[in-house]
């Protein structure tokens, strides 16, 4: 569910397609209808297969699920929209739905929601608000994710840190707080010298205190969003659908400058090395000791046989702890021949019945708060303590929305190139971010 850069093909293709014509009635019904439904996360496939099986048993409407990896998924959706063979229901992301909606490729479900009296307040963190554009609604929340700290237990203990220490880390862009000290102390060169000790060799590091995950675009969801947001920074003049990014904000400049300084000091895995390895191998090989990561990867860390990992709250910044809360939703494509039946599926996915089935797998946090709590209980029963992700989602003032605008692919591609250069120490945030901000806002104006 986190942001990843996908092919710009999506943005180009939606411009080629006019408003699709959806069915105006229910068409066939019950046993005569087979809906197509797509998703990208193979880990969630069994959970939603259980949901669709229950849906078929309840309604008689059959559902065929297709699953493909993230990049392939959006390329396939793009092609299917162009050729008129798109699934009836797609798993949607806030980065992509605005463009699809703007081009008439999604069905407005507002009338269905109103007619069936759906309680939009049951969803965690106001997530239902993210799926409304120009008064039209394009989805019901199905799950959510937040970001927390993941650390190598053995590395932490060797450095003299306890779980309580990690639960109370602080951060600021001036000296890094206790979190900055932890990054330095948990960095170890190939001679066994720690980053905060004399003689540390930043050019020959064995374990970096902080693991770099490449990508993230304009959002940096798992990478740096939390640190910038904890200073009071906001991506847009309003969200959703702001008209101007605010990447020239001094608070963001200071935040990314601090991060750049940690890379230069040898406390963070260099981008070139990180790109070659990938996040999970970095952590499992103890090349990195800590990282901020999303709840979508809880199972990966909890079930690792290479290392023991634990979760902790994000470090507390000058304005507290703040994480992006993001979520997915099923959307109905405008070309469906079965809009009424497709709505029944969307409604079921957004219901307590389905979300409790998803909760029982412990794979993801469902959007309905009671189901999310149930999901956490399932993990606890398996010996997985991931309560911090739920605590962050429910904390007052502890969450911020993923920035939602039109032209998201173009904006993210533009931003990613600059973030890469910052991480490679080729440009400074002070010189690069204001210029990037101007280019991105020109894209939004276009």
Buried (B, 14 or more C-beta within 10 A) or exposed (E): BBBBBBBEBBBEBBEEBEEBEBBEEBBEBEEEBBBBBBBBBEEBBEBBBBBBEBBBEEBEBBBEBBBBEBBEBBBBBBEBBBEEEBBBBBBBBBBBBBBBBBBBBBBBBEEBBEEEEBEBEBBBBEBBBBBBBEEBBBBBBBBBBBBBBBBBBEBBEEBEBEBEBBEEBBBBBEEBBBBBBBBBBBBBBEEEBBBBEEEBEBEEBBBBBBBBBBBBBBBBBBBBBBBBBBBEBBBBEEBBBBEBBBBBBBBBBBBBBBBBBBBEBBBBBBBEBBBEBEBBBBBBEBBBBBBBBBBBBBBBBBEBEEBBBBBBBBBBBBEBBBBBBBBBBBBBBBBBBBBBBBBBBBBBBBBBEBBBBBBBBBBBBBBBBBBBBBBBBBBEEEEBEBBBBBBBBBBEEBBBBBBBBBBBBBBBBBBBEBBBBBBEEEBBBEEBBEEBBEBBBEBBEE
